[in-house]
């Protein structure tokens, strides 16, 4: 048997590699998930349109993932001025978070940093790097907490040709458990805060320029 005979025996491949995920996009960020079948790459999409502050979540999301999305929106609201985002966006914009494929149930807290990154990108217009994927739970204070399934998620990133993976700093020691080929092919970026995640994942800084402090009037003797 030869390699070229496999298609005649097994038929056409059931799916093709989604190479489009490697392109930079606004409002789209690559996340990593752990399933019973192993690790998977998930695109988190965020659309922001004129509205009255409605937040819509689609993609058959479980309660824990919905809470992660709520935490991401709250963190962005709290940091809006520092991120260069309109502080009133929660009143003048509707936010739609979607995670394909819609027929597949999804749950867990590890998509928090991914949702927050996609949301900041959508609000600022700064693209997310397509060669970056991430995983991590986000707190309201912007801390990135450790997650499970890092080995499976790392293998999935390598399989999808992801060059850089952002992981919680609390999982840094677990990187030793990854296959040597995966550790060598991917650049790993442990992060403790959401600011560190954005600095790695976005194509340009989003922090608003610091305002000059008013000079105090000179005192007269």
C-alpha positions in Angstrom: 0.0 0.0 0.0 1.2 3.5 -0.8 0.3 6.9 0.7 -1.4 8.0 -2.6 -3.8 5.0 -2.3 -5.3 6.2 1.0 -7.9 8.5 -0.5 -9.2 5.8 -2.9 -9.6 3.5 0.1 -10.9 5.9 2.7 -12.6 8.6 0.6 -12.2 12.3 0.8 -11.1 13.9 4.1 -14.2 14.8 6.3 -12.9 18.3 6.7 -10.1 20.7 5.7 -7.8 22.5 8.0 -9.1 26.0 8.7 -6.1 28.0 7.8 -8.1 31.3 8.0 -7.7 31.2 11.8 -4.1 32.3 11.2 -5.1 35.6 9.8 -5.3 38.7 12.0 -8.9 39.7 12.7 -10.8 42.4 14.5 -13.1 41.0 17.2 -12.0 37.4 16.7 -9.6 35.5 19.1 -8.4 31.9 19.1 -9.3 30.1 22.3 -8.4 26.6 23.4 -10.8 24.1 24.8 -10.6 20.6 26.4 -13.2 18.0 25.4 -13.6 14.3 25.8 -12.0 13.8 22.4 -9.0 16.0 23.3 -8.0 19.6 22.8 -9.7 21.9 20.3 -9.2 25.3 18.9 -12.2 27.6 19.2 -12.7 31.0 17.5 -14.5 33.5 19.8 -16.3 36.1 17.8 -17.5 39.5 19.2 -19.6 42.0 17.3 -20.3 45.4 18.6 -23.1 47.5 17.1 -25.1 50.6 18.0 -27.7 49.7 20.6 -28.6 50.1 24.3 -26.2 47.9 26.1 -27.6 44.5 25.4 -25.2 41.5 25.7 -26.1 38.5 23.6 -24.4 35.1 24.0 -24.8 32.4 21.4 -23.1 29.1 20.5 -24.8 26.7 23.0 -22.8 28.0 25.9 -23.1 26.6 29.4 -23.7 28.6 32.6 -20.0 28.8 33.6 -19.0 30.1 30.1 -21.8 32.7 30.3 -20.5 33.8 33.6 -17.0 34.1 32.0 -18.5 36.4 29.3 -20.2 38.5 32.0 -16.9 38.9 33.9 -15.1 39.8 30.7 -17.6 42.6 29.9 -17.4 43.9 33.5 -13.6 44.0 33.4 -13.6 45.9 30.1 -16.1 48.4 31.5 -14.0 48.9 34.6 -10.8 49.5 32.5 -12.5 51.3 29.6 -10.6 54.6 30.0 -7.2 52.9 30.3 -8.0 50.8 27.3 -9.0 53.7 25.1 -12.6 52.4 25.0 -15.6 54.7 25.2 -16.7 54.4 28.9 -20.3 54.6 27.8 -20.1 51.6 25.4 -22.3 49.6 27.8 -25.1 52.1 27.2 -24.6 52.9 23.5 -23.5 49.6 22.0 -24.9 46.1 21.9 -22.4 43.3 22.3 -22.8 39.9 20.6 -20.5 37.0 21.7 -20.6 33.9 19.5 -18.5 30.7 19.7 -18.9 28.3 16.7 -19.9 25.6 16.1 -23.4 26.4 17.4 -24.6 22.8 17.7 -21.8 21.8 20.0 -22.3 22.5 23.8 -19.5 24.4 25.4 -18.8 25.2 29.0 -16.0 26.0 31.4 -14.2 29.1 32.8 -11.1 29.0 30.6 -12.5 31.2 27.8 -12.6 34.3 30.0 -9.4 35.8 28.7 -10.3 34.9 25.1 -13.7 36.7 25.3 -12.1 39.8 26.9 -9.4 40.0 24.2 -12.0 39.7 21.4 -14.2 42.3 23.0 -11.3 44.8 23.5 -10.4 44.2 19.8 -14.0 44.8 18.6 -14.3 48.0 20.7 -11.0 49.5 19.6 -10.6 48.2 16.1 -7.2 46.7 16.8 -6.8 43.3 15.3 -6.0 40.2 17.3 -2.9 38.2 16.1 -4.1 35.2 14.2 -1.0 33.2 15.2 -1.9 33.5 18.9 -4.2 31.2 20.9 -5.0 31.5 24.6 -6.6 29.9 27.6 -7.3 31.2 31.1 -10.0 32.2 33.6 -10.5 35.9 34.1 -11.4 37.6 37.4 -13.1 41.0 37.8 -9.8 42.4 38.9 -8.1 41.2 35.7 -6.2 38.3 37.2 -5.6 35.2 35.0 -6.3 32.0 36.9 -5.0 28.5 36.2 -7.0 26.1 34.1 -7.1 22.3 33.3 -6.4 20.3 30.2 -3.2 22.2 29.3 -1.6 19.3 27.7 -4.5 18.6 25.4 -4.9 22.3 24.6 -1.2 22.6 23.8 -1.3 19.7 21.4 -4.4 21.3 19.7 -2.6 24.6 19.2 0.4 22.8 17.6 -2.0 20.8 15.4 -3.5 24.0 14.1 -0.1 25.6 13.4 -0.5 28.2 16.2 2.9 29.8 16.9 2.2 31.5 20.2 0.1 30.4 23.2 -0.8 32.5 26.2 -1.3 30.4 29.3 -2.0 31.3 33.0 1.2 31.8 34.9 -0.1 29.3 37.4 0.1 26.6 34.7 3.7 27.4 33.7 5.1 24.4 35.5 2.7 22.1 33.7 4.3 23.0 30.4 7.0 20.3 31.2 4.2 17.7 30.7 3.8 18.6 27.0 5.4 16.5 24.3 8.9 17.7 23.4 7.9 18.4 19.8 5.0 20.6 21.0 7.1 22.5 23.5 9.7 23.2 20.8 7.4 24.3 18.0 5.2 26.7 20.1 6.3 29.8 22.0 4.6 29.9 25.4 3.7 33.1 27.2 2.7 32.7 30.8 0.5 35.7 32.0 -0.7 36.7 35.4 -2.9 39.7 34.3 -5.2 40.6 31.5 -3.0 43.5 30.6 -0.2 41.0 29.8 -2.5 39.0 27.6 -3.5 42.1 25.6 0.1 43.2 25.2 0.9 39.8 23.6 -2.3 39.2 21.6 -3.1 42.6 20.0 -1.3 44.0 17.0 -1.0 47.5 18.6 -1.2 48.9 22.1 -4.7 49.9 23.2 -4.0 51.9 26.3 -5.1 55.5 26.1 -2.2 58.0 26.2 -1.6 59.5 29.6 -3.0 62.9 30.1 -0.5 65.6 31.2 -0.9 66.6 34.8 -1.8 70.2 35.4 1.1 72.1 36.8 0.6 73.6 40.3 0.5 77.4 40.4 3.6 78.9 41.8 3.3 80.1 45.3 4.1 83.7 46.0 6.2 84.5 49.1 
